[in-house]
Amino acid sequence: MGVFDFGVGAAFWLTVFSMLLCVGYGAWRWNKDDDTAVDVALQSWASEEDAIEGDL
């Protein structure tokens, strides 16, 4: 113990930094109302379902 290894230290600090970055990004994007991609996908899915049900 007590022997510093650059690889271990770098891995530790990169892990801590990435955790802080992810938490910061999640807090920044919390409750954003940017669901346009989901709305477009739902509309596309609904139109395909209507076409399939019409063929039946």
N, CA, C and O of each residue as an XYZ file, in Angstrom:
224
protein
N       0.845     -1.176      0.000
C       0.000      0.000      0.000
C       0.893      1.242      0.000
O       2.041      1.196      0.442
N       0.368      2.309     -0.483
C       1.101      3.552     -0.466
C       1.914      3.786     -1.721
O       2.494      4.860     -1.881
N       1.974      2.808     -2.623
C       2.710      2.985     -3.866
C       1.739      3.545     -4.897
O       0.707      2.940     -5.188
N       2.084      4.719     -5.451
C       1.204      5.368     -6.398
C       1.434      4.806     -7.789
O       2.567      4.761     -8.266
N       0.380      4.385     -8.429
C       0.439      3.924     -9.808
C      -0.372      4.898    -10.650
O      -1.538      5.153    -10.351
N       0.233      5.442    -11.697
C      -0.429      6.440    -12.520
C      -1.716      5.905    -13.142
O      -2.708      6.632    -13.205
N      -1.725      4.663    -13.599
C      -2.905      4.080    -14.232
C      -4.081      3.983    -13.269
O      -5.216      4.289    -13.632
N      -3.807      3.561    -12.057
C      -4.865      3.445    -11.049
C      -5.390      4.819    -10.667
O      -6.599      5.015    -10.546
N      -4.483      5.770    -10.477
C      -4.909      7.127    -10.144
C      -5.716      7.767    -11.262
O      -6.721      8.429    -11.005
N      -5.276      7.570    -12.520
C      -6.003      8.125    -13.661
C      -7.378      7.495    -13.785
O      -8.360      8.190    -14.045
N      -7.455      6.183    -13.601
C      -8.753      5.509    -13.684
C      -9.692      6.015    -12.597
O     -10.876      6.233    -12.855
N      -9.180      6.202    -11.395
C     -10.005      6.696    -10.295
C     -10.526      8.090    -10.599
O     -11.725      8.339    -10.483
N      -9.633      9.013    -10.990
C     -10.047     10.388    -11.215
C     -10.921     10.538    -12.455
O     -11.808     11.391    -12.474
N     -10.697      9.744    -13.476
C     -11.583      9.774    -14.644
C     -12.970      9.244    -14.304
O     -13.970      9.728    -14.834
N     -13.032      8.251    -13.422
C     -14.323      7.738    -12.982
C     -15.081      8.797    -12.193
O     -16.275      8.999    -12.413
N     -14.402      9.470    -11.283
C     -15.030     10.530    -10.497
C     -15.488     11.668    -11.409
O     -16.602     12.171    -11.266
N     -14.622     12.075    -12.353
C     -14.965     13.152    -13.272
C     -16.164     12.777    -14.147
O     -17.049     13.607    -14.358
N     -16.210     11.552    -14.656
C     -17.326     11.150    -15.502
C     -18.630     11.074    -14.703
O     -19.699     11.384    -15.228
N     -18.543     10.663    -13.435
C     -19.732     10.633    -12.590
C     -20.266     12.040    -12.377
O     -21.473     12.267    -12.469
N     -19.374     12.989    -12.093
C     -19.805     14.376    -11.900
C     -20.375     14.966    -13.183
O     -21.345     15.724    -13.144
N     -19.786     14.628    -14.301
C     -20.281     15.100    -15.584
C     -21.680     14.557    -15.870
O     -22.549     15.298    -16.331
N     -21.902     13.286    -15.604
C     -23.220     12.675    -15.829
C     -24.275     13.261    -14.900
O     -25.400     13.519    -15.328
N     -23.930     13.471    -13.651
C     -24.876     14.062    -12.707
C     -25.199     15.490    -13.117
O     -26.358     15.902    -13.058
N     -24.197     16.249    -13.531
C     -24.422     17.619    -13.976
C     -25.293     17.675    -15.215
O     -26.190     18.513    -15.300
N     -25.045     16.795    -16.178
C     -25.858     16.768    -17.393
C     -27.296     16.358    -17.072
O     -28.239     16.927    -17.620
N     -27.463     15.391    -16.201
C     -28.810     14.970    -15.817
C     -29.567     16.071    -15.105
O     -30.763     16.247    -15.335
N     -28.892     16.817    -14.244
C     -29.543     17.929    -13.544
C     -29.896     19.048    -14.515
O     -30.933     19.696    -14.371
N     -29.033     19.278    -15.507
C     -29.290     20.336    -16.487
C     -30.462     19.976    -17.390
O     -31.246     20.851    -17.756
N     -30.597     18.685    -17.761
C     -31.651     18.252    -18.673
C     -32.910     17.794    -17.948
O     -33.841     17.314    -18.596
N     -32.968     17.925    -16.638
C     -34.096     17.447    -15.846
C     -35.370     18.166    -16.267
O     -35.400     19.395    -16.324
N     -36.413     17.413    -16.560
C     -37.745     17.915    -16.909
C     -37.758     18.859    -18.110
O     -38.557     19.795    -18.151
N     -36.891     18.624    -19.074
C     -36.946     19.401    -20.311
C     -38.094     18.860    -21.153
O     -38.295     17.648    -21.230
N     -38.837     19.749    -21.777
C     -39.972     19.344    -22.606
C     -39.567     19.267    -24.073
O     -40.151     19.935    -24.926
N     -38.567     18.450    -24.354
C     -38.086     18.285    -25.720
C     -38.434     16.882    -26.200
O     -37.553     16.066    -26.471
N     -39.731     16.618    -26.301
C     -40.191     15.299    -26.704
C     -40.677     15.284    -28.141
O     -41.540     14.476    -28.483
N     -40.149     16.153    -28.995
C     -40.605     16.207    -30.377
C     -40.271     14.924    -31.118
O     -41.063     14.477    -31.948
N     -39.123     14.319    -30.845
C     -38.753     13.074    -31.508
C     -39.710     11.957    -31.109
O     -40.074     11.125    -31.939
N     -40.115     11.935    -29.853
C     -41.060     10.922    -29.386
C     -42.420     11.148    -30.024
O     -43.084     10.187    -30.411
N     -42.848     12.399    -30.142
C     -44.140     12.700    -30.762
C     -44.159     12.288    -32.223
O     -45.155     11.740    -32.694
N     -43.085     12.540    -32.943
C     -43.006     12.159    -34.355
C     -43.053     10.642    -34.488
O     -43.726     10.117    -35.374
N     -42.350      9.947    -33.623
C     -42.350      8.480    -33.665
C     -43.737      7.933    -33.348
O     -44.180      6.975    -33.982
N     -44.422      8.519    -32.385
C     -45.772      8.058    -32.044
C     -46.751      8.308    -33.186
O     -47.603      7.464    -33.463
N     -46.641      9.454    -33.852
C     -47.520      9.745    -34.984
C     -47.255      8.779    -36.131
O     -48.191      8.309    -36.779
N     -45.991      8.484    -36.382
C     -45.645      7.535    -37.433
C     -46.187      6.150    -37.103
O     -46.734      5.464    -37.966
N     -46.031      5.754    -35.862
C     -46.520      4.446    -35.437
C     -48.035      4.375    -35.553
O     -48.578      3.364    -35.998
N     -48.720      5.442    -35.156
C     -50.181      5.459    -35.219
C     -50.671      5.388    -36.661
O     -51.655      4.703    -36.938
N     -50.015      6.073    -37.575
C     -50.442      6.016    -38.970
C     -50.200      4.634    -39.567
O     -51.007      4.154    -40.363
N     -49.094      3.989    -39.187
C     -48.848      2.623    -39.658
C     -49.885      1.656    -39.099
O     -50.350      0.765    -39.810
N     -50.249      1.827    -37.834
C     -51.272      0.974    -37.227
C     -52.611      1.151    -37.926
O     -53.312      0.170    -38.173
N     -52.975      2.378    -38.246
C     -54.229      2.643    -38.936
C     -54.231      1.978    -40.321
O     -55.245      1.423    -40.746
N     -53.094      2.038    -41.017
C     -52.992      1.409    -42.334
C     -53.122     -0.108    -42.234
O     -53.785     -0.736    -43.060
N     -52.492     -0.684    -41.231
C     -52.568     -2.143    -41.054
C     -53.979     -2.560    -40.676
O     -54.491     -3.548    -41.202
N     -54.612     -1.829    -39.781
C     -55.976     -2.167    -39.372
C     -56.948     -1.959    -40.521
O     -57.943     -2.677    -40.622
N     -56.681     -0.998    -41.383
C     -57.540     -0.781    -42.547
C     -57.461     -1.936    -43.532
O     -58.449     -2.255    -44.193
N     -56.293     -2.568    -43.637
C     -56.127     -3.707    -44.537
C     -56.825     -4.953    -44.007
O     -57.190     -5.837    -44.783
N     -57.010     -5.029    -42.717
C     -57.657     -6.207    -42.132
C     -59.125     -6.090    -42.341
O     -59.879     -6.972    -41.931
